[in-house]
Amino acid sequence: MICTEFLRHKAKLEWIRHGDENSSLCHQNSKARRIQNQVYVIYDKDGIWQDREEGVTQAFLDFYQGLLGSTSPNRRLVVQQIVQSGPLLTKAHKAILNSSYTVAEIKASLKSIDGAKALGLDGFRAYFYKDSWSIVEEDVIHVVLDFFTSGKLLKEVNSTSITLIPKNKCPTHVTLVTLDQSLAVMFCTSVSQKS
């Protein structure tokens, strides 16, 4: 017991000394975490044992697509009379919403984003765009303005990828690896709306 505690303490000291460096210790710890967080075998939603990579992947896809693809049959229709009797936009508000975006607004929007937020699917945080603004400014502004004039945007620019990392070791059933029993890591790239 004392030997285990000593080794754990020694490992923490090694991590404090060399953990953030681009060292073999850093890569070794990263690889160990990646292996620990991987689900290699699982029972799917029908109770069938999946032990191949394709089967495990399909088990999770089927389970979560079933959750996300459901609709509510008891949904009521919107009653137009109620909407019309509530507060409506004024002409001034309509003019603001219909006005064209400016280069200054795009720059201000980028400056308002916290640079340390979660990285997007491209692997870059907002710091990248802020730090390399002199290089990417023209392209970013062109893409944003083009979106607001044409209404078309590559789906990769505004997408989300959710990665579930199980909190418990060796989950056995796909239904046990739910959002409340996993650390959901979301990689989001989004376009802000004009306020």
C-alpha positions in Angstrom: 0.0 0.0 0.0 2.8 2.4 0.9 4.7 1.5 -2.2 1.6 2.2 -4.4 1.1 5.6 -2.8 4.8 6.4 -3.2 4.7 5.5 -7.0 1.5 7.5 -7.5 3.2 10.5 -5.8 6.3 10.1 -7.9 4.2 9.9 -11.1 2.5 13.2 -10.1 5.9 14.8 -9.6 7.1 13.6 -13.0 4.0 15.0 -14.6 4.4 18.4 -12.8 8.1 18.5 -14.0 7.6 17.3 -17.6 3.9 16.9 -18.3 3.2 19.9 -20.5 6.4 19.5 -22.5 6.3 17.8 -25.9 8.0 14.8 -24.3 7.7 11.1 -24.4 5.9 11.3 -20.9 3.2 13.6 -22.4 2.7 11.3 -25.4 2.7 8.2 -23.2 0.0 9.6 -20.9 -2.1 10.8 -23.9 -1.9 7.4 -25.5 -2.9 5.7 -22.2 -5.9 7.9 -21.8 -7.0 7.3 -25.4 -6.8 3.6 -24.9 -8.7 3.8 -21.6 -11.5 5.8 -23.1 -12.0 3.5 -26.1 -15.0 1.1 -26.1 -13.9 -2.1 -27.8 -16.9 -4.3 -27.1 -20.5 -3.6 -26.2 -24.1 -5.0 -26.2 -26.2 -3.1 -28.6 -29.8 -1.8 -27.9 -31.1 -5.3 -28.9 -28.8 -7.1 -26.5 -26.5 -8.5 -29.3 -22.8 -8.6 -28.4 -20.7 -6.4 -30.8 -17.0 -7.1 -30.7 -15.9 -5.7 -34.1 -15.1 -2.0 -34.5 -17.8 -1.6 -37.1 -20.4 -3.3 -34.9 -19.5 -1.1 -31.9 -19.7 2.0 -34.0 -23.1 1.0 -35.5 -24.5 0.1 -32.0 -23.9 3.7 -30.8 -25.1 5.3 -34.1 -28.3 3.2 -34.0 -29.0 4.0 -30.3 -28.5 7.8 -30.6 -30.1 8.2 -34.0 -33.1 6.5 -32.4 -33.1 9.1 -29.6 -32.5 12.1 -31.9 -34.9 11.0 -34.7 -38.0 10.8 -32.5 -40.9 13.1 -32.9 -43.7 14.2 -30.6 -47.2 13.1 -31.9 -48.9 15.3 -29.3 -47.5 18.6 -30.7 -50.1 21.3 -31.1 -50.2 23.7 -34.1 -49.5 27.3 -33.7 -52.6 29.5 -33.5 -52.1 32.5 -35.7 -54.6 34.7 -33.8 -52.5 34.3 -30.6 -49.3 35.3 -32.4 -50.9 38.3 -34.0 -52.3 39.5 -30.7 -48.9 39.5 -29.1 -46.1 42.1 -29.5 -44.9 42.5 -33.1 -41.7 44.0 -34.5 -41.6 47.7 -35.2 -40.4 49.1 -38.5 -37.2 50.2 -36.8 -36.6 46.6 -35.6 -37.3 45.2 -39.1 -34.9 47.7 -40.6 -32.1 46.6 -38.1 -32.8 42.9 -38.8 -32.8 43.4 -42.6 -29.7 45.6 -42.8 -26.6 44.2 -44.4 -23.7 43.0 -42.2 -20.6 45.1 -42.2 -16.9 44.3 -42.0 -16.8 46.1 -38.6 -19.5 43.8 -37.2 -17.7 40.7 -38.4 -14.4 41.9 -36.7 -16.3 42.9 -33.5 -17.9 39.4 -33.4 -14.6 37.7 -33.7 -13.0 39.9 -31.0 -15.9 39.0 -28.7 -15.3 35.3 -28.9 -13.3 33.8 -26.0 -10.1 32.5 -27.6 -9.8 29.6 -25.3 -13.2 28.1 -26.1 -13.4 24.5 -27.4 -11.8 24.0 -30.7 -13.8 23.4 -33.8 -13.8 20.5 -36.1 -10.9 22.1 -38.0 -8.8 21.9 -34.8 -8.4 25.6 -34.4 -9.6 27.7 -31.4 -10.6 31.4 -31.8 -7.1 32.4 -30.7 -5.8 31.0 -34.1 -8.1 33.4 -36.0 -7.3 36.3 -33.7 -3.5 35.7 -33.9 -3.4 35.2 -37.7 -6.1 37.8 -38.5 -3.8 39.7 -40.8 -3.4 36.5 -42.9 -7.0 35.2 -42.8 -9.0 38.4 -42.5 -9.9 38.8 -46.2 -11.0 35.1 -46.6 -13.0 35.0 -43.4 -14.8 38.3 -44.2 -15.5 37.1 -47.7 -17.0 33.8 -46.5 -19.2 35.4 -43.8 -20.5 38.1 -46.1 -21.1 35.6 -48.9 -23.2 33.5 -46.5 -25.4 36.4 -45.5 -26.0 37.4 -49.1 -26.5 34.0 -50.6 -27.8 32.0 -47.6 -25.5 29.1 -48.5 -22.9 27.7 -46.2 -20.8 24.6 -46.2 -22.2 22.2 -43.7 -18.7 21.7 -42.3 -18.6 25.3 -41.2 -21.6 25.0 -38.9 -21.5 21.5 -37.5 -21.2 19.7 -34.2 -19.4 16.5 -33.3 -20.2 14.8 -30.0 -17.7 12.4 -28.5 -18.9 10.3 -25.5 -16.2 9.4 -23.0 -17.5 6.8 -20.6 -17.2 7.7 -16.9 -17.2 4.1 -15.8 -14.6 1.6 -17.0 -15.6 -1.0 -19.5 -19.3 -0.2 -20.1 -21.2 -3.3 -21.2 -24.4 -2.0 -22.8 -24.8 0.8 -25.3 -27.8 2.1 -23.2 -25.5 2.5 -20.2 -23.2 5.0 -22.1 -25.8 7.8 -22.0 -25.2 11.5 -21.7 -25.6 11.5 -17.9 -23.1 8.6 -17.5 -20.5 10.0 -19.9 -18.5 13.1 -20.3 -19.9 14.6 -23.5 -17.2 16.4 -25.4 -18.6 18.6 -28.1 -16.6 20.1 -30.9 -18.7 22.9 -32.3 -18.2 25.3 -35.1 -21.0 27.8 -35.3 -22.0 31.0 -36.9 -23.3 33.7 -34.5 -26.6 35.4 -35.1 -27.0 39.1 -35.3 -28.4 40.5 -32.0 
